[in-house]
Amino acid sequence: MQRAVNKQGKSVLLFLQSQKTITNWKQNKDIFYCPVCQEKVIIRAGKKVIPHFAHIPNAMCLLGRGGEGAYHERGKLQLFTWLSHFNMQVELEVYFPEISQRADIYIQVGRKKIAVEFQCARISQEEILHRMNGYRSIGMESIWILGATYLKQKGPYLFQADPFLDTFIRSSPQKDYPQLFFYDPFISEMAILHHLYPLQTSKVFAKQLIYPLRQLHFKHLFQQEKTPDSFAAFWVKEVRYLRTKVEGSYGTIYKLRRWLYKKGYLFQCLPSICFMPIPYRASIPVPFYKWQTALYVSCLADLKTGDRVRIAELERLLHAFFGKDIIDFSEALHHYLQLLQQTGFIEMHSSTILRTNQRMASYSSQEKAFLGDQVFFSQFFTEKKAKYEHDSPLFRYTK
């Protein structure tokens, strides 16, 4: 840690001190105390060690367990220095006794209070949520910047996902536009993932922007980005892969193909509406194409132009397939129906009833399905020009 208290009771930030001062303190064996537990701490410094305060072995202080590591220490100091350039109050290593938590960096912008955590160690979902909820309980939001070692790109717009990253996406303070932040302290670069769509349980579809820290403004953390023109083409490529994927008898798609065949449908000829990307925050632990296909076959395929259906009936069908006690489809279905309305297939007459505007038929061949996907998703991903989110509660106080 960087903050300690000297014997005069003054708070000291070690990284702000000169090498000569630190050397003198070590040689004179000056006494410093942990600001949390008030136990003595020692200075550790060297050619390969960033100067920091450390608890003595077997210390009982919660902040002294495990250590932070040079990667975390370096990144935390760089992020603190970067944030100090903007018109807001910034403090390093602030402890909040009411929740027994210490923020790597504390920011106050007007009345908005924000804890910034540079998370380099993989911790449990329970611990992450406990710390997030702790900050919220004292009226503070939190921004989590992950170590760059967790950013694993698998292809254009494709990134590895896992339950650890999933927790930060779903708990993003920007509920309608979740993002992931990664920082590499060795090259001083921040990577931000925008437009997050779950593709598989282990993959997420996203747009990545990389900034040298010296060129990054704090407001960029809350800026919505335009979907790249090539986004649609890569989504079409992934849908084509799904349509033509060959699996063994235990695979999800193989079982889905068998079920469809018995119902008189071919997976490779399903309409494009069975492969609609759902925003990550509304996603569920069932492959998007699987529950959309189940909904299509069990109901939507039979609807004629002008037919009406209750939304509650659609939700009941999904729960019949996948279990109501296991998965809540309400938000995912809500977004799916909004997308169907935007693409012109349905019209929402109320919060409970929808009417079809056109028949939702399967393609007559695999080749027509490929061509149909290109047209459909090219229109789907068309967006207006990117804009700053000036109304964001985290952004509006910054300058």
DRENDO-1510 file (C-alpha; in Angstrom, 1 decimal, always signed):
<recs>
REC; n; res; u; v; w
REC; 1; MET; +0.0; +0.0; +0.0 .
REC; 2; GLN; +1.0; +3.6; -0.5 .
REC; 3; ARG; -0.6; +5.4; +2.4 .
REC; 4; ALA; +0.5; +5.3; +6.0 .
REC; 5; VAL; +0.6; +7.6; +9.0 .
REC; 6; ASN; +3.8; +8.8; +10.6 .
REC; 7; LYS; +4.4; +9.2; +14.3 .
REC; 8; GLN; +3.2; +12.8; +14.1 .
REC; 9; GLY; -0.1; +11.6; +12.9 .
REC; 10; LYS; +0.3; +12.9; +9.4 .
REC; 11; SER; -0.8; +10.9; +6.4 .
REC; 12; VAL; +2.0; +10.0; +4.0 .
REC; 13; LEU; +1.8; +8.9; +0.3 .
REC; 14; LEU; +5.0; +7.1; -0.3 .
REC; 15; PHE; +5.1; +7.4; -4.1 .
REC; 16; LEU; +5.1; +11.2; -3.9 .
REC; 17; GLN; +8.4; +11.1; -1.9 .
REC; 18; SER; +11.9; +11.4; -3.4 .
REC; 19; GLN; +14.2; +8.4; -3.4 .
REC; 20; LYS; +16.5; +10.2; -1.0 .
REC; 21; THR; +13.7; +10.8; +1.5 .
REC; 22; ILE; +12.6; +7.1; +1.3 .
REC; 23; THR; +16.2; +6.0; +1.8 .
REC; 24; ASN; +16.6; +8.3; +4.8 .
REC; 25; TRP; +13.4; +7.0; +6.4 .
REC; 26; LYS; +14.6; +3.4; +6.0 .
REC; 27; GLN; +18.1; +4.1; +7.4 .
REC; 28; ASN; +16.7; +6.1; +10.3 .
REC; 29; LYS; +14.0; +3.4; +10.9 .
REC; 30; ASP; +11.3; +6.0; +11.0 .
REC; 31; ILE; +8.0; +4.6; +12.3 .
REC; 32; PHE; +4.8; +4.5; +10.3 .
REC; 33; TYR; +1.4; +3.0; +11.0 .
REC; 34; CYS; -1.3; +1.4; +9.0 .
REC; 35; PRO; -4.2; +3.9; +8.7 .
REC; 36; VAL; -6.7; +1.1; +9.2 .
REC; 37; CYS; -5.4; -1.1; +12.0 .
REC; 38; GLN; -2.9; +1.3; +13.5 .
REC; 39; GLU; -0.2; -1.4; +13.6 .
REC; 40; LYS; +3.4; -0.7; +12.5 .
REC; 41; VAL; +4.2; -1.0; +8.8 .
REC; 42; ILE; +7.6; -1.1; +7.1 .
REC; 43; ILE; +8.9; +0.5; +3.9 .
REC; 44; ARG; +9.9; -1.9; +1.1 .
REC; 45; ALA; +11.8; -0.5; -1.8 .
REC; 46; GLY; +14.5; -1.6; -4.2 .
REC; 47; LYS; +15.5; -1.7; -7.9 .
REC; 48; LYS; +12.8; -4.2; -8.8 .
REC; 49; VAL; +10.2; -3.2; -6.2 .
REC; 50; ILE; +8.0; -0.1; -6.3 .
REC; 51; PRO; +8.3; +1.6; -2.9 .
REC; 52; HIS; +5.4; +0.7; -0.7 .
REC; 53; PHE; +4.4; +0.2; +2.9 .
REC; 54; ALA; +3.9; -3.4; +4.0 .
REC; 55; HIS; +2.5; -5.0; +7.2 .
REC; 56; ILE; +4.9; -7.2; +9.2 .
REC; 57; PRO; +4.4; -11.0; +8.7 .
REC; 58; ASN; +1.4; -12.5; +10.4 .
REC; 59; ALA; -0.4; -9.1; +10.8 .
REC; 60; MET; -4.1; -9.4; +11.4 .
REC; 61; CYS; -5.1; -6.4; +9.3 .
REC; 62; LEU; -7.4; -7.4; +6.5 .
REC; 63; LEU; -5.6; -5.0; +4.1 .
REC; 64; GLY; -2.3; -6.7; +4.8 .
REC; 65; ARG; -3.2; -10.1; +3.6 .
REC; 66; GLY; -2.0; -11.4; +0.3 .
REC; 67; GLY; -0.2; -8.3; -0.9 .
REC; 68; GLU; -1.0; -6.4; -4.1 .
REC; 69; GLY; +1.9; -7.2; -6.4 .
REC; 70; ALA; +4.0; -4.9; -8.6 .
REC; 71; TYR; +1.6; -5.1; -11.5 .
REC; 72; HIS; -1.3; -3.8; -9.4 .
REC; 73; GLU; +0.8; -1.3; -7.6 .
REC; 74; ARG; +2.2; +0.2; -10.8 .
REC; 75; GLY; -1.2; +0.3; -12.4 .
REC; 76; LYS; -2.9; +1.9; -9.4 .
REC; 77; LEU; -0.4; +4.7; -9.2 .
REC; 78; GLN; -0.6; +5.4; -13.0 .
REC; 79; LEU; -4.4; +5.5; -12.9 .
REC; 80; PHE; -4.3; +7.9; -9.8 .
REC; 81; THR; -1.9; +10.2; -11.6 .
REC; 82; TRP; -4.1; +10.1; -14.8 .
REC; 83; LEU; -7.3; +10.9; -12.9 .
REC; 84; SER; -5.5; +13.8; -11.0 .
REC; 85; HIS; -5.3; +15.7; -14.3 .
REC; 86; PHE; -9.0; +16.4; -14.4 .
REC; 87; ASN; -11.2; +18.9; -12.5 .
REC; 88; MET; -12.3; +16.7; -9.7 .
REC; 89; GLN; -11.2; +15.6; -6.2 .
REC; 90; VAL; -9.0; +12.4; -6.4 .
REC; 91; GLU; -7.5; +10.5; -3.5 .
REC; 92; LEU; -5.4; +7.4; -3.3 .
REC; 93; GLU; -6.2; +4.4; -1.0 .
REC; 94; VAL; -9.1; +5.8; +1.0 .
REC; 95; TYR; -10.5; +3.6; +3.7 .
REC; 96; PHE; -14.2; +3.6; +4.6 .
REC; 97; PRO; -14.6; +2.2; +8.2 .
REC; 98; GLU; -18.4; +1.9; +8.0 .
REC; 99; ILE; -18.0; -0.9; +5.4 .
REC; 100; SER; -14.5; -2.0; +6.2 .
REC; 101; GLN; -13.4; -1.4; +2.6 .
REC; 102; ARG; -10.5; +0.5; +1.0 .
REC; 103; ALA; -10.9; +1.9; -2.5 .
REC; 104; ASP; -7.8; +1.9; -4.7 .
REC; 105; ILE; -8.8; +5.4; -5.8 .
REC; 106; TYR; -11.6; +7.7; -4.6 .
REC; 107; ILE; -13.1; +10.4; -6.8 .
REC; 108; GLN; -15.6; +13.1; -5.9 .
REC; 109; VAL; -17.1; +15.1; -8.8 .
REC; 110; GLY; -19.6; +17.6; -7.5 .
REC; 111; ARG; -21.9; +15.5; -5.3 .
REC; 112; LYS; -21.0; +12.3; -7.1 .
REC; 113; LYS; -18.8; +9.9; -5.2 .
REC; 114; ILE; -17.0; +7.1; -7.1 .
REC; 115; ALA; -14.6; +4.3; -6.0 .
REC; 116; VAL; -12.2; +3.2; -8.7 .
REC; 117; GLU; -10.8; -0.3; -8.3 .
REC; 118; PHE; -7.9; -1.7; -10.3 .
REC; 119; GLN; -8.7; -5.4; -10.1 .
REC; 120; CYS; -5.8; -7.7; -10.9 .
REC; 121; ALA; -6.6; -10.8; -8.9 .
REC; 122; ARG; -9.4; -13.2; -9.8 .
REC; 123; ILE; -11.9; -13.2; -6.9 .
REC; 124; SER; -15.3; -14.8; -6.4 .
REC; 125; GLN; -18.6; -13.3; -7.6 .
REC; 126; GLU; -19.7; -13.1; -4.0 .
REC; 127; GLU; -16.7; -11.0; -3.1 .
REC; 128; ILE; -17.2; -8.7; -6.1 .
REC; 129; LEU; -20.8; -8.1; -5.4 .
REC; 130; HIS; -20.2; -7.7; -1.6 .
REC; 131; ARG; -17.7; -4.9; -2.3 .
REC; 132; MET; -19.9; -3.2; -4.9 .
REC; 133; ASN; -22.9; -3.3; -2.6 .
REC; 134; GLY; -20.7; -2.0; +0.2 .
REC; 135; TYR; -19.9; +1.1; -1.8 .
REC; 136; ARG; -23.6; +1.6; -2.8 .
REC; 137; SER; -24.6; +1.3; +0.9 .
REC; 138; ILE; -22.7; +4.5; +1.6 .
REC; 139; GLY; -24.0; +6.3; -1.5 .
REC; 140; MET; -21.0; +5.6; -3.7 .
REC; 141; GLU; -20.8; +4.0; -7.2 .
REC; 142; SER; -17.8; +2.0; -8.3 .
REC; 143; ILE; -15.9; +1.6; -11.5 .
REC; 144; TRP; -13.8; -1.5; -12.0 .
REC; 145; ILE; -10.8; -1.5; -14.3 .
REC; 146; LEU; -9.4; -5.0; -14.8 .
REC; 147; GLY; -5.8; -6.0; -15.4 .
REC; 148; ALA; -5.1; -6.4; -19.1 .
REC; 149; THR; -4.2; -10.1; -18.6 .
REC; 150; TYR; -8.0; -10.8; -18.5 .
REC; 151; LEU; -8.5; -9.4; -22.0 .
REC; 152; LYS; -8.3; -12.3; -24.5 .
REC; 153; GLN; -9.2; -11.7; -28.1 .
REC; 154; LYS; -10.3; -14.7; -30.1 .
REC; 155; GLY; -10.9; -13.0; -33.4 .
REC; 156; PRO; -12.3; -9.8; -35.0 .
REC; 157; TYR; -14.9; -8.5; -32.5 .
REC; 158; LEU; -14.7; -11.8; -30.5 .
REC; 159; PHE; -13.4; -12.0; -27.0 .
REC; 160; GLN; -13.2; -14.7; -24.4 .
REC; 161; ALA; -15.8; -14.6; -21.7 .
REC; 162; ASP; -16.2; -16.3; -18.3 .
REC; 163; PRO; -18.2; -15.9; -15.0 .
REC; 164; PHE; -15.5; -13.5; -13.7 .
REC; 165; LEU; -16.0; -11.0; -16.5 .
REC; 166; ASP; -19.7; -11.7; -16.6 .
REC; 167; THR; -20.1; -10.3; -13.1 .
REC; 168; PHE; -18.5; -6.9; -14.0 .
REC; 169; ILE; -20.6; -6.6; -17.2 .
REC; 170; ARG; -23.9; -7.3; -15.4 .
REC; 171; SER; -23.0; -5.0; -12.5 .
REC; 172; SER; -21.9; -2.1; -14.7 .
REC; 173; PRO; -23.1; +1.3; -13.3 .
REC; 174; GLN; -24.3; +2.1; -16.9 .
REC; 175; LYS; -27.1; -0.4; -16.9 .
REC; 176; ASP; -28.2; +0.4; -20.5 .
REC; 177; TYR; -24.7; +0.4; -21.9 .
REC; 178; PRO; -22.4; -1.9; -20.0 .
REC; 179; GLN; -18.7; -1.8; -20.8 .
REC; 180; LEU; -15.5; -3.6; -19.8 .
REC; 181; PHE; -12.3; -1.7; -19.0 .
REC; 182; PHE; -8.8; -3.2; -19.1 .
REC; 183; TYR; -5.5; -1.5; -18.2 .
REC; 184; ASP; -1.9; -2.6; -18.9 .
REC; 185; PRO; +0.5; -0.6; -16.7 .
REC; 186; PHE; +3.6; -1.8; -18.6 .
REC; 187; ILE; +2.5; -0.1; -21.9 .
REC; 188; SER; +0.1; +2.5; -20.3 .
REC; 189; GLU; -2.8; +1.6; -22.4 .
REC; 190; MET; -6.5; +1.3; -21.6 .
REC; 191; ALA; -8.8; -1.0; -23.7 .
REC; 192; ILE; -12.6; -0.5; -23.5 .
REC; 193; LEU; -15.1; -3.0; -24.9 .
REC; 194; HIS; -18.3; -1.5; -26.3 .
REC; 195; HIS; -21.5; -3.1; -27.6 .
REC; 196; LEU; -21.4; -6.3; -25.7 .
REC; 197; TYR; -23.4; -9.2; -27.1 .
REC; 198; PRO; -23.0; -12.8; -25.7 .
REC; 199; LEU; -22.4; -15.2; -28.6 .
REC; 200; GLN; -21.7; -18.3; -26.6 .
REC; 201; THR; -21.1; -19.0; -22.9 .
REC; 202; SER; -17.4; -18.5; -23.5 .
REC; 203; LYS; -17.5; -15.8; -26.1 .
REC; 204; VAL; -18.7; -12.2; -26.3 .
REC; 205; PHE; -19.1; -10.1; -29.4 .
REC; 206; ALA; -17.8; -6.5; -28.8 .
REC; 207; LYS; -16.1; -3.5; -30.3 .
REC; 208; GLN; -12.7; -2.7; -28.8 .
REC; 209; LEU; -11.1; +0.7; -28.5 .
REC; 210; ILE; -7.6; +1.1; -27.2 .
REC; 211; TYR; -6.3; +4.4; -25.8 .
REC; 212; PRO; -2.8; +5.4; -24.6 .
REC; 213; LEU; -3.5; +6.6; -21.1 .
REC; 214; ARG; -2.1; +10.1; -21.9 .
REC; 215; GLN; -4.7; +10.6; -24.6 .
REC; 216; LEU; -7.7; +9.3; -22.6 .
REC; 217; HIS; -10.1; +11.6; -20.9 .
REC; 218; PHE; -12.2; +10.5; -18.0 .
REC; 219; LYS; -15.3; +11.1; -20.0 .
REC; 220; HIS; -14.3; +8.4; -22.5 .
REC; 221; LEU; -15.3; +5.9; -19.8 .
REC; 222; PHE; -18.9; +6.9; -20.3 .
REC; 223; GLN; -19.0; +7.5; -24.0 .
REC; 224; GLN; -21.2; +5.5; -26.3 .
REC; 225; GLU; -19.7; +4.4; -29.6 .
REC; 226; LYS; -21.1; +3.9; -33.0 .
REC; 227; THR; -21.3; +0.3; -34.1 .
REC; 228; PRO; -18.6; -0.2; -36.7 .
REC; 229; ASP; -19.7; -0.8; -40.3 .
REC; 230; SER; -18.0; -4.2; -40.4 .
REC; 231; PHE; -19.9; -5.4; -37.2 .
REC; 232; ALA; -22.8; -6.8; -39.3 .
REC; 233; ALA; -20.6; -8.7; -41.6 .
REC; 234; PHE; -18.9; -10.5; -38.7 .
REC; 235; TRP; -22.2; -11.2; -37.0 .
REC; 236; VAL; -23.5; -12.7; -40.3 .
REC; 237; LYS; -20.3; -14.9; -40.4 .
REC; 238; GLU; -21.0; -16.2; -36.9 .
REC; 239; VAL; -24.6; -16.9; -37.7 .
REC; 240; ARG; -23.5; -18.8; -40.8 .
REC; 241; TYR; -21.1; -20.8; -38.7 .
REC; 242; LEU; -24.0; -21.7; -36.3 .
REC; 243; ARG; -26.2; -22.7; -39.2 .
REC; 244; THR; -23.6; -25.0; -40.7 .
REC; 245; LYS; -21.9; -26.3; -37.5 .
REC; 246; VAL; -21.6; -30.0; -37.2 .
REC; 247; GLU; -21.7; -31.5; -33.7 .
REC; 248; GLY; -21.6; -34.9; -32.1 .
REC; 249; SER; -24.7; -36.4; -30.6 .
REC; 250; TYR; -24.3; -34.5; -27.3 .
REC; 251; GLY; -23.9; -31.0; -28.7 .
REC; 252; THR; -26.5; -28.3; -28.2 .
REC; 253; ILE; -27.0; -27.6; -31.9 .
REC; 254; TYR; -27.2; -31.3; -32.8 .
REC; 255; LYS; -30.0; -31.8; -30.3 .
REC; 256; LEU; -31.8; -28.7; -31.6 .
REC; 257; ARG; -31.5; -29.9; -35.2 .
REC; 258; ARG; -33.1; -33.3; -34.2 .
REC; 259; TRP; -35.9; -31.5; -32.4 .
REC; 260; LEU; -36.5; -29.2; -35.4 .
REC; 261; TYR; -36.5; -32.0; -37.9 .
REC; 262; LYS; -39.3; -33.8; -35.9 .
REC; 263; LYS; -41.2; -30.5; -36.1 .
REC; 264; GLY; -40.7; -30.2; -39.8 .
REC; 265; TYR; -38.0; -27.5; -39.8 .
REC; 266; LEU; -34.4; -27.3; -40.8 .
REC; 267; PHE; -32.0; -25.4; -38.5 .
REC; 268; GLN; -30.0; -24.0; -41.5 .
REC; 269; CYS; -33.2; -22.5; -43.0 .
REC; 270; LEU; -34.6; -20.8; -39.9 .
REC; 271; PRO; -35.5; -17.1; -40.4 .
REC; 272; SER; -32.9; -14.5; -39.3 .
REC; 273; ILE; -35.1; -13.6; -36.4 .
REC; 274; CYS; -33.9; -16.8; -34.7 .
REC; 275; PHE; -30.4; -15.3; -34.4 .
REC; 276; MET; -31.1; -11.8; -33.0 .
REC; 277; PRO; -28.3; -10.4; -30.8 .
REC; 278; ILE; -29.6; -9.6; -27.3 .
REC; 279; PRO; -27.9; -6.9; -25.3 .
REC; 280; TYR; -25.6; -8.5; -22.7 .
REC; 281; ARG; -27.5; -7.1; -19.7 .
REC; 282; ALA; -30.7; -8.8; -20.8 .
REC; 283; SER; -29.1; -12.1; -21.8 .
REC; 284; ILE; -29.8; -15.4; -20.0 .
REC; 285; PRO; -27.8; -18.7; -19.6 .
REC; 286; VAL; -29.4; -20.3; -22.6 .
REC; 287; PRO; -27.9; -19.8; -26.1 .
REC; 288; PHE; -29.8; -16.9; -27.8 .
REC; 289; TYR; -30.5; -19.0; -30.9 .
REC; 290; LYS; -31.9; -21.8; -28.9 .
REC; 291; TRP; -34.7; -20.0; -27.0 .
REC; 292; GLN; -35.4; -17.8; -30.0 .
REC; 293; THR; -35.9; -20.9; -32.2 .
REC; 294; ALA; -38.1; -22.5; -29.6 .
REC; 295; LEU; -40.3; -19.4; -29.5 .
REC; 296; TYR; -40.4; -19.3; -33.3 .
REC; 297; VAL; -41.4; -22.9; -33.8 .
REC; 298; SER; -43.9; -23.0; -30.9 .
REC; 299; CYS; -45.7; -19.8; -31.8 .
REC; 300; LEU; -44.4; -17.1; -34.1 .
REC; 301; ALA; -44.1; -19.4; -37.2 .
REC; 302; ASP; -47.9; -20.0; -37.1 .
REC; 303; LEU; -48.9; -16.4; -36.9 .
REC; 304; LYS; -50.4; -14.7; -39.9 .
REC; 305; THR; -50.4; -11.0; -40.7 .
REC; 306; GLY; -52.7; -9.2; -38.3 .
REC; 307; ASP; -52.8; -12.0; -35.7 .
REC; 308; ARG; -52.6; -11.0; -32.1 .
REC; 309; VAL; -50.9; -12.8; -29.2 .
REC; 310; ARG; -50.4; -12.0; -25.5 .
REC; 311; ILE; -46.9; -11.5; -24.3 .
REC; 312; ALA; -47.6; -13.6; -21.2 .
REC; 313; GLU; -48.3; -16.5; -23.5 .
REC; 314; LEU; -44.9; -16.2; -25.2 .
REC; 315; GLU; -43.3; -16.1; -21.8 .
REC; 316; ARG; -45.3; -19.1; -20.7 .
REC; 317; LEU; -44.0; -21.1; -23.7 .
REC; 318; LEU; -40.4; -20.3; -22.9 .
REC; 319; HIS; -40.9; -21.3; -19.3 .
REC; 320; ALA; -42.5; -24.6; -20.5 .
REC; 321; PHE; -39.3; -25.3; -22.5 .
REC; 322; PHE; -36.6; -24.2; -20.1 .
REC; 323; GLY; -38.2; -24.1; -16.6 .
REC; 324; LYS; -39.7; -21.1; -14.8 .
REC; 325; ASP; -37.8; -21.7; -11.6 .
REC; 326; ILE; -34.5; -21.8; -13.3 .
REC; 327; ILE; -34.5; -18.9; -15.8 .
REC; 328; ASP; -36.4; -15.6; -15.9 .
REC; 329; PHE; -37.1; -14.8; -19.5 .
REC; 330; SER; -39.0; -11.5; -18.9 .
REC; 331; GLU; -36.2; -9.0; -19.7 .
REC; 332; ALA; -34.7; -11.1; -22.6 .
REC; 333; LEU; -38.2; -11.5; -24.2 .
REC; 334; HIS; -38.9; -7.8; -23.7 .
REC; 335; HIS; -35.8; -6.8; -25.7 .
REC; 336; TYR; -36.4; -9.5; -28.3 .
REC; 337; LEU; -39.9; -8.2; -29.0 .
REC; 338; GLN; -38.6; -4.6; -29.1 .
REC; 339; LEU; -36.1; -5.8; -31.8 .
REC; 340; LEU; -38.9; -7.5; -33.7 .
REC; 341; GLN; -40.9; -4.3; -33.7 .
REC; 342; GLN; -37.9; -2.2; -34.8 .
REC; 343; THR; -37.4; -4.6; -37.8 .
REC; 344; GLY; -41.0; -4.3; -38.7 .
REC; 345; PHE; -42.3; -7.8; -38.0 .
REC; 346; ILE; -44.6; -6.9; -35.1 .
REC; 347; GLU; -46.4; -4.0; -33.6 .
REC; 348; MET; -46.8; -3.6; -29.8 .
REC; 349; HIS; -50.4; -2.6; -29.2 .
REC; 350; SER; -49.9; -2.5; -25.4 .
REC; 351; SER; -47.6; -3.7; -22.7 .
REC; 352; THR; -49.4; -7.1; -22.9 .
REC; 353; ILE; -50.5; -7.6; -26.5 .
REC; 354; LEU; -48.7; -7.6; -29.9 .
REC; 355; ARG; -49.9; -7.8; -33.5 .
REC; 356; THR; -48.0; -9.3; -36.4 .
REC; 357; ASN; -47.2; -7.1; -39.4 .
REC; 358; GLN; -46.0; -9.9; -41.7 .
REC; 359; ARG; -45.5; -13.6; -41.8 .
REC; 360; MET; -42.3; -14.8; -40.2 .
REC; 361; ALA; -41.4; -17.6; -42.6 .
REC; 362; SER; -38.4; -19.8; -42.8 .
REC; 363; TYR; -36.1; -19.6; -45.8 .
REC; 364; SER; -36.6; -22.1; -48.6 .
REC; 365; SER; -32.9; -23.0; -48.8 .
REC; 366; GLN; -29.6; -22.6; -47.0 .
REC; 367; GLU; -28.3; -20.3; -49.7 .
REC; 368; LYS; -31.3; -18.0; -49.4 .
REC; 369; ALA; -30.8; -18.0; -45.6 .
REC; 370; PHE; -27.2; -16.8; -46.1 .
REC; 371; LEU; -28.3; -14.0; -48.4 .
REC; 372; GLY; -31.2; -13.1; -46.1 .
REC; 373; ASP; -28.9; -12.8; -43.1 .
REC; 374; GLN; -26.7; -10.4; -44.9 .
REC; 375; VAL; -29.6; -8.1; -45.7 .
REC; 376; PHE; -31.3; -8.5; -42.4 .
REC; 377; PHE; -28.3; -7.8; -40.1 .
REC; 378; SER; -26.9; -5.1; -42.3 .
REC; 379; GLN; -30.1; -3.2; -41.5 .
REC; 380; PHE; -30.2; -4.3; -37.9 .
REC; 381; PHE; -26.8; -2.9; -37.0 .
REC; 382; THR; -27.4; +0.5; -38.7 .
REC; 383; GLU; -27.2; +3.2; -36.0 .
REC; 384; LYS; -27.1; +6.9; -35.7 .
REC; 385; LYS; -23.8; +8.8; -35.3 .
REC; 386; ALA; -22.1; +8.2; -31.9 .
REC; 387; LYS; -22.7; +10.8; -29.2 .
REC; 388; TYR; -21.5; +11.5; -25.7 .
REC; 389; GLU; -23.8; +10.5; -22.9 .
REC; 390; HIS; -24.0; +13.9; -21.3 .
REC; 391; ASP; -26.9; +12.8; -19.2 .
REC; 392; SER; -25.0; +10.0; -17.6 .
REC; 393; PRO; -25.1; +10.4; -13.8 .
REC; 394; LEU; -21.4; +9.5; -13.7 .
REC; 395; PHE; -20.3; +11.8; -16.5 .
REC; 396; ARG; -22.3; +15.0; -16.3 .
REC; 397; TYR; -20.1; +16.6; -13.5 .
REC; 398; THR; -16.8; +16.1; -15.3 .
REC; 399; LYS; -15.0; +18.9; -17.3 .
</recs>
